[in-house]
Amino acid sequence: MADTVGELLDAAGPLIELAIAEDIGPGDATSEATLPADLVLRGRIVAKEAGVLAGQPVAEALFRRVESTLEFVAHAADGQEVVPGELVAEVSGPAHGLLAAERIALNFLQRFSGIATLTRHFVDAVACTGTTVLDTRKTPPGYRVLDKYAVRMGGGLNHRMALYDMMLIKDNHVDAVGGIVPAVERARAAHPELPVEVEVRTPDELRQALSIEPPLDRILLDNMNLDQMRQAVALTAGRVPLEASGGVTLERAAEVAATGVDFLSVGALTHSVQALDLSMKIANRGAWPDKGDPAVRIAAAKAALGKRLVILGHHYQRDGVLALADLRGDSLKLARDASGAEAEFLLFCGVHFMAETAAILARPGQYVLSPDPSAGCYLADTATPEAVQAAWDRLPVDEFTPITYVNSSAALKAFCGRHGGIVCTSGNAERAIRWALAQRPRVFYIPDQHLGRNTAKRMGISVEEMVLWDSNRPPDAGAIRRAKIILWPGACNVHRRFRPEQVRVTRERLPGVRVVVHPECPMEVVDLADDAGSTAYIIGQVEAAPPGARWAIGTEARLVHRLQAAHPEQQIVSLADVPPFCRTMSQITLENLADVLEALADGTIVNQVTVDAETARWARVALERMLTV
């Protein structure tokens, strides 16, 4: 499979040649007949729908293969989620070559971006579990390496590349040789160097597979129902990784993952591709007009509003947006900045819960606005007030203090305020838990299981004293009594994508590297890292490091890229092999920022974020506790 751009392009080369031969052949008759030979054009590839981009290197190679003088400039990276209207890339040069290559380049980009987008949907669907999404061999001839690359851009992992790099003993093999054990014995004798996976259909076959020594590398549960998978997980007890396969739709992915299987293989990622809608628009000028340039519009509106306006920006925002922020920081810093701001208008460039927090802390006469109020938070959405209340009603509440991570709705912040609890951020989670334990002997922590687990473990609370809440199968009274901390099963779909093997591979590749990760990462990653802390903490560590320091950073890709640019004297890499971008942070663009500011400069308040008085009153109680611990 392609681990470098060079390997990706080697795989793409024959397909590029085939595409040129079948689509262009002896030439583009229409363009050559209608356009002057010396005409130079500029094309803009634009996203017409939201999705994950993949295939930019292939598109660039295609354009240059058709016409070597074409210039290709990518404006969005593979693995990044784009929004409708977003500029993906620009291509300029001779008109004949540009227009001849357009359709083929878009065909590649749309297919690979469609695969990456569907993969991301599956990855997000199981982000609150420990399950990893895999692809299969169900790819068109010639596209295997490219399709699997697109899966990785979507956050999934690759299963075996082909029949030669892993042995998967399936029902036909088992039936032909008379059983699982003899099939494995033959396989290992012939290829002792290859990993072995066995497909099982029944509990009896699973027991046979589990009896094999040394243990198999993986067991595939073929077309089992949910109860059968749960029984298989219990019977296996972690001895061998389990993979679920067969009929796994996006709608079923979460419930299949909830059975406890380690892997979910999905053939639909590559065999049922729905292309991401992209298009290319052409101009016959050297540059596009600046009249509609959002940066120009924003500058004019900011000048008109003057000190009446403060723009707050979170570290995970797009570079262009963050560059315009008057105040920037992580959740804790921005909460403090919002509470102390003097301006009349607070424009929050971040996700919705952040703007809500600012609205709760705002003084009378202040207005909080968002460039895009629909920019939510995956983690915050994992805990609804109704589900949390249902869990709370099952606890001996006089023994529990509730804590909600700031990545939660105003209603859950109010829930904590009403029940004697507190809000925390990744920067002060330990102080918040210590405060909570001083109030009552145990903690109910929502919604991020990983931040709660990592923080509690660092404080000396054992994993055995932590119970993960399951709304479908709530822990019994005995488990609750033994728990020091009850964890809500939420997770960040960005930080959940970091894996232990990434730490090991990075250490092998970069001797002396220091690995620092966000505490929203899974415990297995945090345990292997050298350090863990909030975005502000990570920035501070890099800023204090000497020239030549080596860092592998496990957090959102934009912050890592910004640190790389700011500290060229250090070696800074992303811990992830595929840089993880936050989709909802990407929803804030220069265009929707300009729209809100222009309306504001004209005297119209749009996209105001408000919280009802009763919710705000109790949420403020919990937030003020956070700001004082």
Summary of the structure (lengths in Angstrom):
residues: 629
radius of gyration: 26.5
end to end distance: 49.8
largest distance: 82.2
contacts: 2216
relative contact order: 0.10
helix: 46%
strand: 17%
